[in-house]
Amino acid sequence: MIKALAQKKYNYLRVAPLPHFVLGLCIGMVVTLVWIAAEFYRDGHSFGFITCVAIAMSWVTGAFFSVADIISRYREYMRIRKMLSDKGYSEKIFKAVASSRCQRDAAIWAAKQTGYGCLAKKVYHSLGYRWYHVMPDVLVKNPFRLFTPRFLRTAFMPGKRLKRD
């Protein structure tokens, strides 16, 4: 029971290492800014207090998006692992999630757990992706796509979209 729970938490961390790092950074900044805001409040500097609280709220927003990304990558990991277990290896599975570093990390971890880890890394290497390719391909082409509903839907709601009749 405890081993299964520990394995699940370990998978949760391994599926999305970059968003976990960003989450830690956001939490650290929020704690630091709240401490500074408390000092400003204690000293009676209302402008410094309000400024620190406003900046801390922006870091809270970043932490929220990191948590949403972590949950999304974990769901994607579960989906890819199930596809690999049911259907076996297929390059199409890995090419479909190649556009983002976080998606590639989730796919590689799912492939490692099903025995296709080396093959998944070879697919991404043949597509030209290296360890330093962190930004999603869509944002490299046009950074303003970050604020479009389509990008947010594909980033935080993984899976196949069903066509409605």
C-alpha positions as CSV (number, residue, x, y, z in Angstrom):
1,M,0.0,0.0,0.0
2,I,2.7,2.5,1.0
3,K,5.0,1.4,-1.8
4,A,2.2,1.9,-4.4
5,L,1.4,5.4,-3.0
6,A,5.1,6.3,-3.0
7,Q,5.4,5.0,-6.6
8,K,2.4,7.1,-7.7
9,K,3.9,10.3,-6.1
10,Y,7.3,9.5,-7.7
11,N,5.6,9.2,-11.1
12,Y,3.8,12.4,-10.4
13,L,7.1,14.2,-9.9
14,R,8.9,12.5,-12.9
15,V,6.1,13.2,-15.4
16,A,6.5,17.0,-15.1
17,P,9.9,18.0,-13.7
18,L,9.9,21.5,-15.3
19,P,6.5,22.6,-14.0
20,H,7.4,21.3,-10.6
21,F,10.6,23.4,-10.7
22,V,8.5,26.5,-11.7
23,L,6.0,25.7,-8.9
24,G,8.8,25.7,-6.4
25,L,10.1,29.0,-7.7
26,C,6.7,30.5,-7.5
27,I,6.1,29.4,-4.0
28,G,9.5,30.6,-3.0
29,M,8.8,34.1,-4.5
30,V,5.4,34.2,-2.8
31,V,6.9,33.4,0.6
32,T,9.6,36.0,0.1
33,L,7.3,38.7,-1.0
34,V,4.8,38.0,1.8
35,W,7.7,38.3,4.3
36,I,8.8,41.7,2.7
37,A,5.1,42.9,2.7
38,A,4.9,42.0,6.4
39,E,8.0,44.1,7.0
40,F,6.5,47.0,5.0
41,Y,3.2,46.7,7.0
42,R,5.1,46.6,10.3
43,D,7.0,49.8,9.3
44,G,3.9,51.6,8.1
45,H,4.8,51.8,4.4
46,S,1.4,51.2,2.8
47,F,2.7,51.7,-0.8
48,G,5.4,49.1,-0.4
49,F,3.0,46.7,1.3
50,I,0.4,47.0,-1.6
51,T,3.1,46.6,-4.2
52,C,4.5,43.5,-2.6
53,V,1.1,42.0,-2.3
54,A,0.3,42.7,-5.9
55,I,3.5,41.1,-7.1
56,A,2.9,38.1,-4.9
57,M,-0.5,37.7,-6.4
58,S,1.1,37.5,-9.9
59,W,3.4,34.7,-8.6
60,V,0.4,32.9,-7.2
61,T,-1.1,33.0,-10.7
62,G,2.1,31.5,-12.0
63,A,1.8,28.8,-9.3
64,F,-1.8,28.1,-10.3
65,F,-0.8,27.6,-14.0
66,S,2.1,25.3,-12.9
67,V,-0.3,23.1,-10.9
68,A,-2.7,23.0,-13.9
69,D,0.2,22.0,-16.2
70,I,1.3,19.3,-13.7
71,I,-2.2,17.8,-13.6
72,S,-2.5,17.9,-17.3
73,R,0.9,16.2,-17.9
74,Y,0.0,13.5,-15.4
75,R,-3.3,12.8,-17.3
76,E,-1.4,12.8,-20.5
77,Y,1.2,10.4,-19.0
78,M,-1.6,8.0,-18.0
79,R,-3.2,8.2,-21.4
80,I,0.1,7.5,-23.3
81,R,1.0,4.7,-20.9
82,K,-2.3,3.1,-21.5
83,M,-1.9,3.4,-25.3
84,L,1.5,1.9,-25.2
85,S,0.4,-1.0,-23.0
86,D,-2.7,-1.7,-25.1
87,K,-1.4,-1.2,-28.7
88,G,2.4,-1.4,-28.3
89,Y,5.0,1.0,-29.7
90,S,4.1,3.5,-32.5
91,E,6.0,6.6,-33.5
92,K,2.7,8.3,-34.1
93,I,2.0,8.4,-30.4
94,F,5.2,10.2,-29.7
95,K,5.0,12.6,-32.7
96,A,1.6,13.7,-31.6
97,V,3.0,15.1,-28.3
98,A,6.3,16.4,-29.6
99,S,5.6,20.1,-29.7
100,S,6.2,20.8,-26.0
101,R,9.0,19.9,-23.6
102,C,6.5,19.0,-20.8
103,Q,4.6,16.7,-23.2
104,R,7.8,15.0,-24.3
105,D,8.8,14.4,-20.7
106,A,5.4,12.8,-19.9
107,A,5.7,10.6,-23.0
108,I,9.2,9.5,-22.3
109,W,8.4,8.6,-18.7
110,A,5.4,6.6,-19.9
111,A,7.6,4.9,-22.5
112,K,10.2,4.1,-19.9
113,Q,7.6,2.4,-17.8
114,T,6.3,0.3,-20.6
115,G,9.7,-0.6,-21.9
116,Y,10.0,1.7,-24.9
117,G,12.1,4.5,-23.3
118,C,15.0,4.2,-25.7
119,L,12.7,4.2,-28.8
120,A,10.9,7.3,-27.6
121,K,14.1,9.2,-27.0
122,K,15.3,8.2,-30.5
123,V,12.0,9.5,-32.0
124,Y,12.5,12.9,-30.4
125,H,16.2,13.0,-31.3
126,S,15.4,12.2,-34.9
127,L,12.8,15.1,-34.9
128,G,15.6,17.4,-33.8
129,Y,14.6,18.0,-30.1
130,R,17.4,18.3,-27.5
131,W,17.4,18.9,-23.8
132,Y,17.5,22.7,-24.2
133,H,14.3,22.9,-26.3
134,V,12.1,24.0,-23.5
135,M,9.6,26.4,-25.1
136,P,6.6,24.9,-27.0
137,D,7.0,25.1,-30.8
138,V,3.9,27.3,-31.0
139,L,5.3,29.9,-28.7
140,V,8.7,29.9,-30.5
141,K,6.9,30.8,-33.7
142,N,4.6,33.4,-32.2
143,P,4.9,34.3,-28.4
144,F,1.5,36.0,-28.4
145,R,-0.3,32.7,-29.0
146,L,0.0,32.1,-25.2
147,F,-3.1,34.0,-24.7
148,T,-5.3,32.3,-27.2
149,P,-8.1,29.9,-26.1
150,R,-6.9,27.2,-28.5
151,F,-3.4,27.1,-27.0
152,L,-4.7,27.0,-23.4
153,R,-7.1,24.2,-24.3
154,T,-4.4,22.1,-26.0
155,A,-2.0,22.8,-23.2
156,F,-4.3,22.1,-20.2
157,M,-6.8,19.6,-21.7
158,P,-4.8,16.9,-23.4
159,G,-6.4,14.2,-25.5
160,K,-8.2,13.7,-28.7
161,R,-11.0,16.2,-29.5
162,L,-14.2,14.4,-30.6
163,K,-16.0,15.9,-33.5
164,R,-19.7,16.7,-32.8
165,D,-22.3,15.9,-35.4
